[in-house]
Amino acid sequence: MPRPSVYKPILVGGLIAGALDITYACVHTYIRLGWTPKRLLQSVAAGALGRDAAVAGAYKTAALGLALHFLIALIAATVYVLASRVIPFMILQPAIAGILFGLCVYAFMNCVVLRLSAIHLTTWPWSYPKSALIGGLLIHMLGIGLPIALVARRYSK
């Protein structure tokens, strides 16, 4: 029996997770910091360009930030879908596996990616304001990990 293609669950799961996450981020940073979506997307681009260059780039760097955001979501979906091909639990129990995967994505982003980025984030993720920590954990569990897991299950054999 042929194995299902990996491309569709990666694309669908990554786009859904990316859309949910960026929507949450736009609403949360507007309420908490008063940032516009443009400013938020520039902060994503700052990870690659540095803060000054990201702000100076205006809409071009906001577009870059959006592209980078969805690239990260697609990479997360790729990791999950490929891992689920060798770990059946990830397909058989998508709710549990997806929530755990979302926690892993949160930890990886905050403990590795942001520290290695051009903004050199040094704040420990657990020391964020409680609303940012709880919101960040929830969106990663329910808005990133869970949708990717459910889409992977939907397109599995």
DSSP file with accessible surface (Angstrom, degrees, kcal/mol):
  #  RESIDUE AA STRUCTURE BP1 BP2  ACC     N-H-->O    O-->H-N    N-H-->O    O-->H-N    TCO  KAPPA ALPHA  PHI   PSI    X-CA   Y-CA   Z-CA
    1    1 A M              0   0  206      0, 0.0     2,-0.0     0, 0.0     0, 0.0   0.000 360.0 360.0 360.0 129.2    0.0    0.0    0.0
    2    2 A P        -     0   0  118      0, 0.0     3,-0.1     0, 0.0     0, 0.0  -0.351 360.0-115.6 -68.6 145.6    1.5    3.4   -1.0
    3    3 A R        -     0   0  141      1,-0.1     3,-0.1   154,-0.1   153,-0.0  -0.566  35.4-103.3 -77.9 142.8    2.3    5.8    1.8
    4    4 A P        -     0   0   35      0, 0.0    -1,-0.1     0, 0.0   153,-0.1  -0.305  44.3 -96.0 -64.1 150.1    0.4    9.1    1.9
    5    5 A S        -     0   0   70      1,-0.1     3,-0.0   151,-0.1     0, 0.0  -0.344  22.5-148.8 -64.9 145.5    2.2   12.1    0.6
    6    6 A V  S  > S+     0   0   31      1,-0.1     4,-1.7     2,-0.1     5,-0.2   0.664  83.9  76.2 -87.7 -16.8    3.8   14.3    3.3
    7    7 A Y  H  > S+     0   0  178      1,-0.2     4,-2.7     2,-0.2     5,-0.2   0.909  90.8  49.9 -66.9 -43.3    3.4   17.5    1.3
    8    8 A K  H  > S+     0   0  123      1,-0.2     4,-3.0     2,-0.2     5,-0.4   0.948 112.5  44.7 -66.2 -47.7   -0.3   18.2    1.9
    9    9 A P  H  > S+     0   0    3      0, 0.0     4,-2.3     0, 0.0     5,-0.4   0.891 114.8  50.6 -65.0 -32.6   -0.3   17.7    5.7
   10   10 A I  H  X S+     0   0   22     -4,-1.7     4,-2.4     3,-0.2     5,-0.3   0.956 115.6  41.3 -65.6 -48.7    2.9   19.8    6.0
   11   11 A L  H  X S+     0   0   94     -4,-2.7     4,-2.4    -5,-0.2     5,-0.2   0.959 121.0  40.7 -65.1 -50.5    1.4   22.6    3.9
   12   12 A V  H  X S+     0   0   42     -4,-3.0     4,-2.5    -5,-0.2     5,-0.2   0.949 119.4  44.8 -66.0 -48.5   -2.1   22.5    5.4
   13   13 A G  H  X S+     0   0    0     -4,-2.3     4,-2.6    -5,-0.4     5,-0.2   0.921 115.1  48.0 -62.0 -43.7   -0.9   22.0    9.0
   14   14 A G  H  X S+     0   0    0     -4,-2.4     4,-2.6    -5,-0.4    -1,-0.2   0.910 113.1  47.3 -65.1 -41.0    1.8   24.7    8.7
   15   15 A L  H  X S+     0   0   81     -4,-2.4     4,-2.4    -5,-0.3    -2,-0.2   0.911 113.9  46.9 -69.5 -39.8   -0.5   27.3    7.2
   16   16 A I  H  X S+     0   0   71     -4,-2.5     4,-2.6    -5,-0.2     5,-0.2   0.958 116.0  44.7 -65.0 -48.7   -3.3   26.7    9.8
   17   17 A A  H  X S+     0   0    0     -4,-2.6     4,-2.7    -5,-0.2     5,-0.2   0.922 114.2  49.8 -61.6 -43.2   -0.8   26.8   12.7
   18   18 A G  H  X S+     0   0    0     -4,-2.6     4,-2.5    -5,-0.2     5,-0.3   0.910 112.0  47.8 -62.6 -41.5    0.9   29.9   11.2
   19   19 A A  H  X S+     0   0   43     -4,-2.4     4,-2.0     2,-0.2    -2,-0.2   0.923 113.9  46.2 -67.0 -43.7   -2.4   31.7   10.7
   20   20 A L  H  X S+     0   0   79     -4,-2.6     4,-2.4   123,-0.2    -2,-0.2   0.930 115.1  47.5 -63.3 -43.9   -3.6   30.9   14.3
   21   21 A D  H  X S+     0   0   29     -4,-2.7     4,-2.8   122,-0.3    -2,-0.2   0.925 112.8  46.2 -66.5 -44.3   -0.3   31.9   15.8
   22   22 A I  H  X S+     0   0   19     -4,-2.5     4,-2.6    -5,-0.2    -1,-0.2   0.881 111.7  52.7 -70.3 -32.3    0.1   35.2   14.0
   23   23 A T  H  X S+     0   0   87     -4,-2.0     4,-2.3    -5,-0.3     5,-0.2   0.955 112.1  45.2 -64.1 -48.2   -3.5   36.1   14.7
   24   24 A Y  H  X S+     0   0   63     -4,-2.4     4,-3.2     1,-0.2     5,-0.3   0.936 113.1  50.9 -58.1 -47.2   -2.9   35.5   18.4
   25   25 A A  H  X S+     0   0   20     -4,-2.8     4,-2.6     1,-0.2     5,-0.3   0.904 109.8  49.5 -61.1 -41.5    0.4   37.4   18.3
   26   26 A C  H  X S+     0   0   29     -4,-2.6     4,-1.7     2,-0.2    -1,-0.2   0.939 116.1  42.0 -62.8 -46.9   -1.2   40.4   16.6
   27   27 A V  H  X S+     0   0   83     -4,-2.3     4,-2.5    -5,-0.2     5,-0.2   0.945 116.7  48.0 -65.6 -46.9   -4.1   40.6   19.1
   28   28 A H  H  X S+     0   0   35     -4,-3.2     4,-3.0    -5,-0.2     5,-0.3   0.923 113.7  44.8 -63.1 -46.9   -1.9   39.9   22.1
   29   29 A T  H  X>S+     0   0   16     -4,-2.6     4,-2.2    -5,-0.3     6,-1.6   0.824 112.2  53.3 -71.7 -27.2    0.8   42.5   21.3
   30   30 A Y  H  X5S+     0   0  151     -4,-1.7     4,-1.2    -5,-0.3    -2,-0.2   0.953 115.4  39.9 -67.6 -46.2   -1.7   45.1   20.4
   31   31 A I  H  <5S+     0   0  131     -4,-2.5    -2,-0.2    -5,-0.2    -3,-0.2   0.934 126.1  35.4 -66.9 -44.9   -3.5   44.7   23.8
   32   32 A R  H  <5S+     0   0  106     -4,-3.0    -3,-0.2    -5,-0.2    -2,-0.2   0.885 138.6  11.2 -80.2 -39.7   -0.3   44.3   25.8
   33   33 A L  H  <5S-     0   0   82     -4,-2.2    -3,-0.2    -5,-0.3    -2,-0.2   0.495  91.9-118.0-120.2 -10.1    2.1   46.7   24.0
   34   34 A G     << +     0   0   47     -4,-1.2    -4,-0.3    -5,-0.8     2,-0.2   0.664  58.6 158.4  77.3  15.9    0.0   48.7   21.6
   35   35 A W        -     0   0   70     -6,-1.6    -1,-0.2    -9,-0.1    -2,-0.1  -0.497  37.1-133.9 -76.7 142.1    1.9   47.3   18.6
   36   36 A T     >  -     0   0   74     -2,-0.2     4,-2.4     1,-0.1     5,-0.2  -0.457  31.3-104.6 -79.9 163.7    0.4   47.3   15.1
   37   37 A P  H  > S+     0   0   73      0, 0.0     4,-2.8     0, 0.0     5,-0.2   0.891 123.3  57.1 -57.0 -36.8    0.7   44.1   13.0
   38   38 A K  H  > S+     0   0   68      1,-0.2     4,-2.2     2,-0.2     5,-0.2   0.941 107.6  46.4 -59.3 -46.0    3.4   45.9   11.0
   39   39 A R  H  > S+     0   0   71      1,-0.2     4,-1.8     2,-0.2    -1,-0.2   0.903 112.0  51.1 -64.9 -40.0    5.5   46.4   14.2
   40   40 A L  H  X S+     0   0   12     -4,-2.4     4,-1.4     2,-0.2    -1,-0.2   0.942 110.8  47.9 -61.8 -47.0    4.9   42.9   15.3
   41   41 A L  H  X S+     0   0   23     -4,-2.8     4,-2.1     1,-0.2    -2,-0.2   0.866 108.5  54.8 -65.4 -33.5    6.0   41.5   11.9
   42   42 A Q  H  X S+     0   0    8     -4,-2.2     4,-1.8    -5,-0.2    -1,-0.2   0.875 103.7  56.0 -64.3 -34.8    9.1   43.7   12.0
   43   43 A S  H  X S+     0   0   34     -4,-1.8     4,-0.5     2,-0.2    -1,-0.2   0.842 105.7  51.2 -67.5 -30.1   10.0   42.2   15.4
   44   44 A V  H >< S+     0   0   40     -4,-1.4     3,-1.4     1,-0.2     4,-0.4   0.941 110.2  48.5 -67.8 -45.0    9.9   38.8   13.7
   45   45 A A  H >X S+     0   0    0     -4,-2.1     4,-2.5     1,-0.3     3,-1.6   0.801  97.1  72.4 -64.5 -26.0   12.3   40.0   11.0
   46   46 A A  H 3X S+     0   0    4     -4,-1.8     4,-2.2     1,-0.3    -1,-0.3   0.787  84.3  68.3 -61.4 -25.0   14.5   41.5   13.7
   47   47 A G  H << S+     0   0   20     -3,-1.4    71,-3.3    -4,-0.5    -1,-0.3   0.833 113.7  27.8 -62.1 -30.2   15.5   38.0   14.6
   48   48 A A  H <4 S+     0   0   64     -3,-1.6    -2,-0.2    -4,-0.4    -1,-0.2   0.785 135.7  28.2 -97.1 -35.2   17.3   37.8   11.2
   49   49 A L  H  < S-     0   0   78     -4,-2.5     4,-0.3     1,-0.2    -3,-0.2   0.624 105.6-109.6-104.2 -19.6   18.2   41.5   10.7
   50   50 A G     X  -     0   0   15     -4,-2.2     4,-2.0    -5,-0.3    -1,-0.2  -0.090  38.1 -81.1  94.3 157.2   18.5   43.0   14.1
   51   51 A R  H  > S+     0   0  140     67,-0.3     4,-2.2     1,-0.2     5,-0.2   0.917 124.5  48.0 -64.6 -47.1   16.1   45.5   15.6
   52   52 A D  H  > S+     0   0  143      1,-0.2     4,-2.4     2,-0.2    -1,-0.2   0.935 114.3  45.6 -63.4 -45.8   17.4   48.7   13.9
   53   53 A A  H  > S+     0   0   52     -4,-0.3     4,-1.4     1,-0.2    -1,-0.2   0.887 111.5  53.6 -65.3 -36.5   17.4   47.2   10.4
   54   54 A A  H  < S+     0   0    0     -4,-2.0     4,-0.2     2,-0.2     7,-0.2   0.924 112.1  43.0 -66.0 -43.0   14.0   45.6   10.9
   55   55 A V  H >< S+     0   0   73     -4,-2.2     3,-1.4     1,-0.2    -2,-0.2   0.910 112.2  54.2 -69.8 -38.1   12.4   48.9   11.9
   56   56 A A  H 3< S+     0   0   86     -4,-2.4    -1,-0.2     1,-0.3    -2,-0.2   0.790  98.2  65.2 -67.2 -24.5   14.2   50.9    9.2
   57   57 A G  T >X S-     0   0   26     -4,-1.4     3,-1.5     1,-0.2     4,-0.7   0.526  81.8-172.8 -78.9  -5.9   12.9   48.5    6.5
   58   58 A A  H <>  -     0   0   38     -3,-1.4     4,-1.5     1,-0.3     3,-0.3  -0.186  66.7  -3.2  52.8-128.2    9.3   49.5    7.0
   59   59 A Y  H 3> S+     0   0  171      1,-0.2     4,-2.4     2,-0.2    -1,-0.3   0.781 130.7  62.5 -70.0 -26.5    6.8   47.3    5.1
   60   60 A K  H <> S+     0   0  179     -3,-1.5     4,-2.0     1,-0.2    -1,-0.2   0.922 107.8  42.5 -64.5 -42.3    9.6   45.3    3.4
   61   61 A T  H  X S+     0   0   12     -4,-0.7     4,-2.6    -3,-0.3    -1,-0.2   0.821 110.5  56.5 -76.6 -27.1   10.8   44.0    6.7
   62   62 A A  H  X S+     0   0    6     -4,-1.5     4,-2.2     2,-0.2    -2,-0.2   0.928 108.9  47.6 -64.2 -41.6    7.2   43.4    7.9
   63   63 A A  H  X S+     0   0   64     -4,-2.4     4,-2.5     2,-0.2    -2,-0.2   0.909 111.2  50.9 -64.6 -40.3    6.7   41.2    4.8
   64   64 A L  H  X S+     0   0   65     -4,-2.0     4,-3.0     2,-0.2     5,-0.2   0.922 108.6  52.4 -61.6 -42.6   10.0   39.4    5.5
   65   65 A G  H  X S+     0   0    0     -4,-2.6     4,-2.5     1,-0.2    -2,-0.2   0.906 109.3  48.9 -60.4 -40.9    8.7   38.9    9.1
   66   66 A L  H  X S+     0   0   69     -4,-2.2     4,-2.3     2,-0.2    -1,-0.2   0.928 112.2  48.4 -64.8 -43.7    5.5   37.3    7.8
   67   67 A A  H  X S+     0   0   60     -4,-2.5     4,-2.3     1,-0.2    -2,-0.2   0.921 112.9  47.7 -63.0 -43.3    7.4   35.1    5.5
   68   68 A L  H  X S+     0   0   45     -4,-3.0     4,-2.5     2,-0.2    -1,-0.2   0.897 109.1  54.7 -64.5 -39.8    9.8   34.0    8.2
   69   69 A H  H  X S+     0   0   18     -4,-2.5     4,-2.1    -5,-0.2    -2,-0.2   0.944 111.9  42.4 -59.1 -48.7    6.9   33.3   10.6
   70   70 A F  H  X S+     0   0   45     -4,-2.3     4,-2.6     2,-0.2    -1,-0.2   0.854 110.3  57.4 -70.9 -30.5    5.2   31.0    8.1
   71   71 A L  H  X S+     0   0   93     -4,-2.3     4,-2.4    -5,-0.2    -1,-0.2   0.938 107.6  48.0 -61.6 -44.4    8.5   29.4    7.3
   72   72 A I  H  X S+     0   0   67     -4,-2.5     4,-2.6     1,-0.2    -2,-0.2   0.917 111.4  50.2 -62.7 -42.7    8.9   28.5   10.9
   73   73 A A  H  X S+     0   0   10     -4,-2.1     4,-2.4     1,-0.2    -1,-0.2   0.907 111.1  48.9 -63.2 -40.2    5.4   27.1   11.1
   74   74 A L  H  X S+     0   0   45     -4,-2.6     4,-2.3     2,-0.2    -2,-0.2   0.873 109.9  51.7 -68.3 -34.6    6.0   25.0    8.0
   75   75 A I  H  X S+     0   0   92     -4,-2.4     4,-2.6     2,-0.2    -2,-0.2   0.928 109.3  50.2 -66.0 -42.5    9.2   23.7    9.5
   76   76 A A  H  X S+     0   0   11     -4,-2.6     4,-2.4     1,-0.2    -2,-0.2   0.934 111.7  48.1 -60.7 -43.9    7.4   22.7   12.7
   77   77 A A  H  X S+     0   0    0     -4,-2.4     4,-2.9     1,-0.2     5,-0.3   0.900 110.0  52.8 -63.8 -38.8    4.8   20.9   10.6
   78   78 A T  H  X S+     0   0   46     -4,-2.3     4,-2.6     2,-0.2     5,-0.3   0.932 108.9  49.1 -61.6 -46.1    7.5   19.2    8.7
   79   79 A V  H  X S+     0   0   78     -4,-2.6     4,-2.4     1,-0.2     5,-0.2   0.941 114.8  45.0 -59.2 -46.6    9.1   17.9   11.9
   80   80 A Y  H  X S+     0   0    0     -4,-2.4     4,-2.7     2,-0.2    -2,-0.2   0.948 114.3  46.9 -64.9 -49.5    5.8   16.6   13.2
   81   81 A V  H  X S+     0   0    3     -4,-2.9     4,-0.8     1,-0.2    -2,-0.2   0.932 115.5  45.2 -62.1 -44.5    4.7   15.0   10.0
   82   82 A L  H >< S+     0   0   91     -4,-2.6     3,-0.8    -5,-0.3     4,-0.5   0.920 114.5  48.6 -67.1 -40.2    8.1   13.3    9.4
   83   83 A A  H >X S+     0   0   26     -4,-2.4     4,-1.6    -5,-0.3     3,-1.5   0.886 105.1  59.5 -65.0 -36.3    8.3   12.2   13.0
   84   84 A S  H 3< S+     0   0    8     -4,-2.7    -1,-0.2     1,-0.3     7,-0.2   0.714  94.0  66.1 -67.3 -17.7    4.8   10.8   12.9
   85   85 A R  T << S+     0   0   57     -4,-0.8    -1,-0.3    -3,-0.8    -2,-0.2   0.734 115.0  28.0 -73.1 -22.5    5.8    8.5   10.1
   86   86 A V  T <4 S+     0   0  117     -3,-1.5    -2,-0.2    -4,-0.5    -1,-0.2   0.515 118.5  57.9-114.7 -10.7    8.1    6.6   12.5
   87   87 A I    ><  -     0   0   82     -4,-1.6     3,-1.8     1,-0.1     4,-0.4  -0.851  63.3-170.4-121.3  93.2    6.3    7.2   15.9
   88   88 A P  T >> S+     0   0   85      0, 0.0     4,-2.8     0, 0.0     3,-1.7   0.792  78.7  72.6 -57.3 -29.8    2.8    5.8   15.5
   89   89 A F  H 3> S+     0   0   95      1,-0.3     4,-2.7     2,-0.2     8,-0.3   0.848  88.9  62.5 -52.5 -34.4    1.7    7.4   18.8
   90   90 A M  H <4 S+     0   0   22     -3,-1.8    -1,-0.3     1,-0.2    63,-0.1   0.777 113.1  34.0 -67.3 -25.5    1.7   10.8   17.1
   91   91 A I  H <4 S+     0   0   26     -3,-1.7    -2,-0.2    -4,-0.4    -1,-0.2   0.803 119.5  49.9 -93.1 -39.0   -1.0    9.7   14.7
   92   92 A L  H  < S+     0   0  111     -4,-2.8    -2,-0.2     1,-0.3    -3,-0.2   0.822 125.0  27.0 -71.7 -32.0   -2.9    7.4   17.1
   93   93 A Q  S  X S+     0   0   93     -4,-2.7     4,-2.6    -5,-0.3     5,-0.3  -0.564  71.4 161.0-127.8  67.4   -3.1   10.0   19.9
   94   94 A P  H  > S+     0   0   14      0, 0.0     4,-2.6     0, 0.0     5,-0.3   0.829  71.4  55.9 -65.7 -30.6   -3.0   13.4   18.1
   95   95 A A  H  > S+     0   0   49      2,-0.2     4,-2.1     3,-0.2     5,-0.2   0.965 114.9  36.9 -66.2 -49.9   -4.4   15.5   20.9
   96   96 A I  H  > S+     0   0   87      2,-0.2     4,-2.4     1,-0.2     5,-0.2   0.955 121.6  45.4 -66.0 -49.3   -1.8   14.4   23.5
   97   97 A A  H  X S+     0   0    7     -4,-2.6     4,-2.7    -8,-0.3    -2,-0.2   0.896 113.2  50.8 -63.2 -39.6    1.1   14.3   21.0
   98   98 A G  H  X S+     0   0    0     -4,-2.6     4,-2.6    -5,-0.3    48,-0.2   0.916 110.7  47.5 -66.1 -42.7    0.1   17.7   19.5
   99   99 A I  H  X S+     0   0   56     -4,-2.1     4,-1.9    -5,-0.3    -2,-0.2   0.935 114.6  46.6 -64.8 -43.8   -0.1   19.4   22.9
  100  100 A L  H  X S+     0   0   95     -4,-2.4     4,-2.1     1,-0.2    -2,-0.2   0.909 111.9  51.5 -64.3 -39.6    3.3   17.9   23.9
  101  101 A F  H  X S+     0   0   29     -4,-2.7     4,-2.7    -5,-0.2    -2,-0.2   0.915 106.7  54.0 -62.8 -42.1    4.7   18.9   20.5
  102  102 A G  H  X S+     0   0    0     -4,-2.6     4,-2.5     1,-0.2    -1,-0.2   0.900 107.7  50.3 -58.9 -40.2    3.4   22.5   21.0
  103  103 A L  H  X S+     0   0   62     -4,-1.9     4,-2.5     2,-0.2    -1,-0.2   0.900 110.4  50.2 -64.0 -38.9    5.3   22.6   24.3
  104  104 A C  H  X S+     0   0   82     -4,-2.1     4,-2.8     2,-0.2    -2,-0.2   0.901 109.4  50.4 -65.8 -40.6    8.4   21.4   22.6
  105  105 A V  H  X S+     0   0   19     -4,-2.7     4,-2.9     2,-0.2     5,-0.2   0.931 110.6  50.3 -62.3 -44.6    8.1   24.1   19.9
  106  106 A Y  H  X S+     0   0    6     -4,-2.5     4,-2.5     1,-0.2     5,-0.3   0.942 113.1  45.5 -57.9 -48.5    7.6   26.8   22.6
  107  107 A A  H  X S+     0   0   35     -4,-2.5     4,-3.0     1,-0.2     5,-0.4   0.928 114.3  48.1 -63.5 -43.8   10.7   25.6   24.5
  108  108 A F  H  X>S+     0   0  117     -4,-2.8     5,-2.0     1,-0.2     4,-1.9   0.923 113.2  47.4 -63.4 -45.1   12.8   25.3   21.3
  109  109 A M  I  <>S+     0   0   36     -4,-2.9     5,-2.8    -5,-0.2     6,-0.3   0.926 121.2  36.0 -62.3 -44.7   11.8   28.8   20.1
  110  110 A N  I  <5S+     0   0   12     -4,-2.5    -2,-0.2    -5,-0.2    -1,-0.2   0.825 124.9  37.5 -81.3 -32.6   12.4   30.5   23.4
  111  111 A C  I  <5S+     0   0   40     -4,-3.0    -3,-0.2    -5,-0.3    -2,-0.2   0.676 134.7  12.0 -95.7 -17.9   15.5   28.5   24.6
  112  112 A V  I  X5S+     0   0   55     -4,-1.9     4,-1.8    -5,-0.4    -3,-0.2   0.690 124.4  43.5-120.8 -63.4   17.3   28.1   21.3
  113  113 A V  I  ><S+     0   0   47     -5,-2.0     4,-1.1     1,-0.2     3,-0.3   0.930 116.2  44.6 -60.3 -51.1   16.0   30.1   18.4
  114  114 A L  H  4<S+     0   0   46     -5,-2.8     7,-1.6     1,-0.2    -1,-0.2   0.850 113.2  52.0 -66.5 -30.6   15.5   33.5   20.1
  115  115 A R  H  4 S+     0   0   66     -6,-0.3    -1,-0.2     5,-0.2    -2,-0.2   0.820 113.9  43.0 -73.0 -30.2   18.9   33.2   21.9
  116  116 A L  H  < S+     0   0  141     -4,-1.8    -1,-0.2    -3,-0.3    -2,-0.2   0.556  97.9  99.3 -90.0  -8.0   20.7   32.6   18.6
  117  117 A S  S >< S-     0   0   16     -4,-1.1     3,-1.2    -5,-0.2   -69,-0.2  -0.137  92.2 -99.1 -75.0 174.2   18.8   35.2   16.7
  118  118 A A  T 3  S+     0   0   40    -71,-3.3   -67,-0.3     1,-0.3   -71,-0.2   0.652 122.2  58.4 -69.4 -15.1   20.0   38.7   15.9
  119  119 A I  T 3  S-     0   0   37    -72,-0.2    -1,-0.3    -5,-0.1     3,-0.2   0.617  93.4-148.3 -89.7 -12.3   18.0   40.1   18.9
  120  120 A H    <   -     0   0  121     -3,-1.2    -5,-0.2    -6,-0.2    -2,-0.1   0.904  13.0-152.0  49.2  54.4   19.9   37.9   21.3
  121  121 A L        +     0   0   32     -7,-1.6    -1,-0.2     1,-0.2    -4,-0.1  -0.358  22.5 175.4 -58.1 128.2   16.9   37.5   23.7
  122  122 A T        +     0   0  123     -3,-0.2     2,-0.3    -2,-0.1    -1,-0.2   0.482  41.2 109.4-115.2  -6.8   18.3   36.9   27.2
  123  123 A T  S    S-     0   0   62      1,-0.1     5,-0.1     2,-0.0    -2,-0.0  -0.569  74.9-120.0 -72.8 129.2   15.1   36.9   29.2
  124  124 A W    >   -     0   0  122     -2,-0.3     3,-2.3     1,-0.1     4,-0.2  -0.508  20.5-128.4 -67.8 132.7   14.3   33.4   30.4
  125  125 A P  G >  S+     0   0    0      0, 0.0     3,-1.2     0, 0.0    -1,-0.1   0.802 106.1  58.7 -58.8 -27.3   10.9   32.4   29.0
  126  126 A W  G 3  S+     0   0  108      1,-0.2     7,-0.1     7,-0.0    -2,-0.1   0.624  98.4  61.2 -78.4  -9.5    9.5   31.4   32.4
  127  127 A S  G <  S+     0   0   76     -3,-2.3    -1,-0.2     6,-0.0     3,-0.1   0.346  77.8 114.7 -97.5   6.9   10.1   34.9   33.7
  128  128 A Y  S <  S-     0   0   50     -3,-1.2     5,-0.1    -4,-0.2    -4,-0.0  -0.296  87.4 -75.0 -63.6 161.7    7.8   36.6   31.2
  129  129 A P    >>  -     0   0   63      0, 0.0     4,-2.6     0, 0.0     3,-0.6  -0.281  50.6-110.8 -54.7 146.0    4.8   38.4   32.6
  130  130 A K  H 3> S+     0   0  162      1,-0.3     4,-2.9     2,-0.2     5,-0.3   0.867 117.1  52.7 -53.3 -40.4    2.2   35.7   33.6
  131  131 A S  H 3> S+     0   0   69      1,-0.2     4,-2.3     2,-0.2    -1,-0.3   0.901 111.5  46.3 -65.2 -37.5   -0.2   36.7   30.8
  132  132 A A  H <> S+     0   0   14     -3,-0.6     4,-2.5     2,-0.2    -2,-0.2   0.910 114.8  47.0 -70.7 -40.4    2.6   36.4   28.1
  133  133 A L  H  X S+     0   0   32     -4,-2.6     4,-2.6     2,-0.2     5,-0.2   0.964 116.6  42.4 -65.2 -50.5    3.8   33.1   29.5
  134  134 A I  H  X S+     0   0   85     -4,-2.9     4,-2.8    -5,-0.2     5,-0.2   0.938 117.2  47.3 -63.5 -46.4    0.3   31.5   29.8
  135  135 A G  H  X S+     0   0   12     -4,-2.3     4,-2.6    -5,-0.3     5,-0.3   0.913 112.5  50.0 -61.3 -42.6   -0.7   32.9   26.4
  136  136 A G  H  X S+     0   0   10     -4,-2.5     4,-1.8    -5,-0.2    -2,-0.2   0.916 112.7  46.2 -62.9 -44.0    2.5   31.7   24.8
  137  137 A L  H  X S+     0   0   40     -4,-2.6     4,-2.3    -5,-0.2    -2,-0.2   0.935 114.1  48.5 -64.2 -44.7    2.1   28.2   26.2
  138  138 A L  H  X>S+     0   0   81     -4,-2.8     4,-3.3    -5,-0.2     5,-0.6   0.912 111.1  48.4 -64.8 -43.3   -1.5   28.0   25.2
  139  139 A I  I  X>S+     0   0   24     -4,-2.6     4,-1.7     1,-0.2     5,-0.7   0.895 113.1  48.8 -67.2 -35.2   -1.1   29.2   21.6
  140  140 A H  I  <>S+     0   0   23     -4,-1.8     5,-2.9    -5,-0.3     4,-0.4   0.897 118.9  39.0 -69.7 -37.3    1.8   26.8   21.1
  141  141 A M  I  <>S+     0   0   34     -4,-2.3     5,-1.9   -39,-0.2   -39,-0.2   0.953 132.4  22.3 -74.5 -50.3   -0.2   23.8   22.5
  142  142 A L  I  <5S+     0   0   91     -4,-3.3    -3,-0.2    -5,-0.2    -2,-0.2   0.682 131.0  38.0 -95.5 -22.4   -3.6   24.6   21.1
  143  143 A G  I  <<S+     0   0    5     -4,-1.7  -122,-0.3    -5,-0.6  -123,-0.2   0.596 131.3  17.7-106.9 -14.2   -2.8   26.8   18.1
  144  144 A I  I  ><S+     0   0   10     -5,-0.7     4,-1.9    -4,-0.4     5,-0.2   0.669 127.7  36.6-118.6 -64.2    0.3   25.2   16.8
  145  145 A G  I  ><S+     0   0    0     -5,-2.9     4,-2.4     1,-0.2   -46,-0.2   0.934 118.1  47.4 -61.5 -49.4    0.9   21.6   18.1
  146  146 A L  H  ><S+     0   0   39     -5,-1.9     4,-2.7    -6,-0.2     5,-0.2   0.942 112.8  46.1 -64.5 -48.7   -2.7   20.5   18.1
  147  147 A P  H  > S+     0   0   17      0, 0.0     4,-2.5     0, 0.0     5,-0.2   0.925 113.6  50.0 -61.4 -39.7   -3.7   21.7   14.6
  148  148 A I  H  X S+     0   0    2     -4,-1.9     4,-2.6     1,-0.2    -2,-0.2   0.939 112.9  47.2 -62.2 -43.5   -0.5   20.2   13.1
  149  149 A A  H  X S+     0   0    0     -4,-2.4     4,-2.4    -5,-0.2    -1,-0.2   0.911 112.6  48.5 -64.8 -43.0   -1.2   16.9   14.8
  150  150 A L  H  X S+     0   0   84     -4,-2.7     4,-2.3     2,-0.2    -1,-0.2   0.892 112.9  47.4 -66.8 -38.4   -4.8   16.8   13.8
  151  151 A V  H  X S+     0   0   17     -4,-2.5     4,-2.1    -5,-0.2    -2,-0.2   0.922 110.4  52.7 -67.9 -40.8   -4.0   17.6   10.2
  152  152 A A  H  < S+     0   0    5     -4,-2.6     4,-0.4    -5,-0.2    -2,-0.2   0.920 111.6  46.7 -60.3 -41.9   -1.2   14.9   10.2
  153  153 A R  H >< S+     0   0  119     -4,-2.4     3,-1.2     1,-0.2    -1,-0.2   0.922 108.6  55.4 -65.0 -42.7   -3.7   12.4   11.4
  154  154 A R  H 3< S+     0   0  174     -4,-2.3    -1,-0.2     1,-0.3    -2,-0.2   0.876 114.6  39.2 -57.6 -38.7   -6.3   13.4    8.8
  155  155 A Y  T 3< S+     0   0   57     -4,-2.1    -1,-0.3    -5,-0.1    -2,-0.2   0.360  94.5 105.1 -97.6   6.9   -3.8   12.8    6.0
  156  156 A S    <         0   0   37     -3,-1.2  -151,-0.1    -4,-0.4    -3,-0.0  -0.373 360.0 360.0 -80.0 168.5   -2.3    9.7    7.4
  157  157 A K              0   0  183   -153,-0.1    -1,-0.2    -2,-0.1  -154,-0.1   0.200 360.0 360.0 -67.6 360.0   -3.1    6.3    6.0
